[in-house]
């Protein structure tokens, strides 16, 4: 993640608009190099602002056993907190300057891997 980026995390008990500090940082990459924690990077923290509290899309859980008339359908919506990253601090110093402007949303895996590459076009004859 980087400053001025939106991320979705597990539900955090915080008010919308408040600032949260995340101290469980596993890896930090900046101009001076990459720091890998054992298991956490000592002195590293992330300052973020709570943008919204929400619930993810519905997931359908369907259990079925053949030949026994056993069918169970259940739905689930996972709660989440959307955060806007403001600063990434390493030992009290910001690793990158705070960016100005609107927060960017994190790219989803499908979009990052190439969403429209499902069917290649046939070669022209």
SVG drawing of the C-alpha trace seen along z (x, -y; Angstrom):
<svg xmlns="http://www.w3.org/2000/svg" viewBox="-35 -18 54 60">
<polyline fill="none" stroke="black" stroke-width="0.4" points="0.0,0.0 1.0,-3.6 -0.2,-7.0 -3.5,-8.2 -4.8,-4.7 -8.1,-3.1 -8.0,0.4 -10.7,2.7 -9.8,4.5 -11.6,6.6 -14.1,4.7 -12.3,2.2 -14.4,0.8 -13.8,-2.9 -16.1,-5.8 -16.3,-7.0 -13.9,-10.0 -11.6,-9.0 -7.9,-8.2 -6.5,-4.7 -2.9,-3.6 -1.9,-0.2 1.3,1.1 1.3,4.7 3.5,4.0 5.2,7.0 7.2,5.4 8.3,1.8 9.7,0.9 11.0,-2.7 13.9,-4.6 16.4,-3.1 15.4,0.5 13.2,3.3 12.8,4.1 11.3,7.4 10.0,7.9 10.7,10.9 7.7,11.2 6.9,7.4 9.0,4.4 10.0,2.7 8.9,-1.0 6.9,-0.9 3.3,-2.1 0.6,-3.1 -1.7,-6.1 -5.1,-5.8 -8.5,-7.5 -11.8,-5.5 -13.8,-6.3 -16.8,-3.9 -18.0,-0.8 -19.8,1.6 -20.7,5.2 -19.3,7.1 -21.4,8.7 -23.5,11.8 -21.9,15.2 -24.2,18.2 -23.3,21.3 -25.2,24.4 -24.8,27.8 -26.1,30.8 -26.0,34.6 -27.1,36.8 -29.9,39.3 -30.9,38.1 -33.0,35.0 -30.5,32.9 -30.2,29.3 -29.3,26.3 -28.9,22.8 -27.4,20.0 -26.1,16.5 -23.3,14.5 -22.1,10.9 -18.7,10.1 -18.4,6.7 -15.4,4.5 -13.8,1.1 -12.6,-1.0 -9.4,-3.0 -7.6,-5.8 -3.9,-5.5 -2.4,-8.8 1.2,-8.1 3.6,-5.2 6.1,-5.8 9.3,-3.9 10.9,-4.7 9.0,-7.9 10.1,-9.2 7.6,-9.2 8.8,-6.8 7.0,-8.8 5.6,-12.3 1.9,-12.6 0.2,-12.8 -2.4,-15.4 -5.7,-14.8 -8.3,-12.1 -7.6,-8.7 -7.1,-6.0 -8.9,-2.7 -6.8,0.5 -6.8,2.5 -8.6,5.8 -6.7,9.0 -8.8,9.7 -8.1,6.2 -4.4,6.4 -4.0,9.8 -5.7,8.6 -9.4,8.6 -10.1,8.6 -7.6,11.4 -10.1,14.2 -10.4,15.0 -7.6,14.1 -8.6,12.9 -8.0,15.4 -5.3,14.4 -6.3,12.6 -6.2,14.7"/>
</svg>
